[in-house]
Amino acid sequence: MEYIKGDNSPYIFIDNPIIISAFAGFVKNQYRTSGIYFRGESRNHKHVVPSLFRSAGMPLRDDAVIKQRFKAYTELKNIIQQRLQDKVSRFKNEDVDNLFQHYGIKSPVIDMVDNIYIAIWFAIDGNKEGYGYIRLLNTTNKELKVSDLRQSHSSLSLRLHTQHGLIAKKKVRAWNANNICYDQYEVARIKFPISKDIESGVLFSRENIYPNEQLDNTFKILKNEVWLRDEIDRLITKYNLSQGDLGEIK
């Protein structure tokens, strides 16, 4: 391991992937009374910012744009939630709001995992730089609400379970350019070189991390609802957003 200052912030460079688990364990041990979770990223982004509030990987800086995106998201969320509850009874007892992020809808929460190997997978997936990055976040903070999606959602939403999905959401009254980032919760960052022998086996495959619609019932429902695509397009027009600002089911 080597401590390096630079690349947006200091990080630990680890050239042996086996040692990644050792360092993750070391950090958890140092913060043994805290909730330490992981984010795997294929690029060394400068900030930790929810998908709803970023453009080209960077945080939005215009408060008016942030407000419009959140208003559009809130309206879309309420529509989807009502439609799903009317269609499938199991959604009446689930916190539907928290699953959108994992099926392609952009939201004000950030994804995390509690499995270092899943974090490594996300750091590798779609990577074109040759290096993967893992952020370690301390989520024990009264400003955050952390949800383990495996506890609050049926296994019929299989993607949440194969991805060991958790989300963190800030408790804020109104989003603006000063509070959309989650940078302050990062306690360490790992950078590691990607080699061909890291990603192998069924459990480390895209088919496992993103189960198809035959295995993931929630994905099947969302993918086949034509009204959902229509509502996204309608809200993009209504709130003067750009295509993709609210995400898509994928």
Secondary structure, DSSP 8 states (H G I E B T S, - for coil): -EEE--TTS-EEE-SSHHHHHHHHHHHHHHTTTS-EEEEEESS--SS---GGGEETTEE---HHHHHHHHHHHHHHHHHHHHHHHHH-GGGGGS-GGGGGGGGTB--SSEEEES-HHHHHHHHHTT--SSEEEEEEEE---TTEEEEEHHHHS-TTSHHHHHTTEEEEEE--SS--TTTS--GGGEEEEEEEE--TTTS-SGGGSHHHHS--TTT-HHHHHHHT-HHHHHHHHHHHHHTT--TTTTB---
